[in-house]
Amino acid sequence: MERIAKTVLRLVVLIGLTATIGGNLTDRALAGGPIVLTFPLECTLGVNCFVQNYVDHDPGAGYKDFHCGAMTYDGHDGTDFRLPSMDFQRKGIAVLAAASGTVLRVRDGVPDELMTSATKANSAGAECGNGVVIDHGDGWETQYCHMAKGSIIAKPNAKVKRGEPVGLIGLSGATMFPHLHLTVRHNGVVVDPMAPDLASDSCSDKAGSILFDSNWQKFEYQNRIVLNYGFVDGPLIMSDIEQGGLSTRQPKKESDALVAYVRVMGIETGDSQVFAVFGPDGESLSSRKFPAIDRPKAQNMLYIGVKRPNDGWKPGVYSALYTIVNNQQTKMSKWFYLQF
């Protein structure tokens, strides 16, 4: 309760700081034109928050995002902006009103918990979790889902300004990672804010218009995103990464093992992953090429490691290299390091 009280107080302070955001902006580009949205989070896209899923543009049982990729799932009606782990969620990341308007509905009181087979029933009928719906006029509305229990400061029928905090990112409702699910509707119909000019059943790999204003980072479609990486002192599982706190498991000179891990989003069919760990003199300590992926995956975690030598760890810099190769082309690579 003390943490919630502190974060709510911080949100109240933020309101004063953000009250003038968008003061010279209009909420619609032109009379009768589409709504213009401000990025709805107090984070930096590509640094401490990422797009995990886009709106599904496949009307059938399959799925495809607006870019004809697989960064979505069947029936997904919004954009998921996720945090790398619960470490970031615990810091309190504010959810911001994407445009000025009137609060239509608010729900709070849904527990913050990772959805599992054991907890799935807890979110039945409240899959959006704690959330807010804002009416922006001319048939436009935005919906914000999975917010933190007890953090929502928006009130029904209250006026909110563009960029004003309405609560915090949480883990409520049907979700397995901390994120904001943002749905945009016009006259009750879902609009993809990343591709408002595309029909709901079509996609294109060419850049087009977006509903977000130019004050947030220039948007570029991206998959194969390294979300988490580092070194720990032994094997780990996906939930260890999601829960955070891995800084306490950083290898030390007395550790029995040195394990490099990586979690990546948006890997594609045919992607081969190569992972290697090198010693201070550049010598290969461990390496592995994993089988090619047979279907797209929203996220995937890998680790490799090496046991402590009998004479102990050499002092110096240890490194790891993670690479994705598809059709004999390197699609991305990531180096990271550990100092002993």
Buried (B, 14 or more C-beta within 10 A) or exposed (E): EEEBEEBBEBBEEBBEEBEEBBEEBBBBEEEEEBBBBBBBBBBEBEEBBBBBBBBBBBEEEEBBBBBBBBBBBEEBBBBBBBBBBBBBBBEBBBBBBBBBBBBBBBBBEBBBBBBEEEEEEBBEEBBBBBBBBBBBEBEBBBBBBBBBBBBBBBEEEEEBBBBBBBBBBBBBBBBBBBBBBBBBBBEEEBBBBBBBEBEBEEBEEEEEEBBBBEEBEEBEBBBBBBBBBBBBBEEBEBEBBBEBEBEEBEBEEEBEBBBBBBBBBBBBEBBBBBBBBBBBEEEEBBEEEEEEBEEBBBBBBBBBBBEBEEEEBEEEEBBBBBBBBBEEEEBBEBEBEBEB
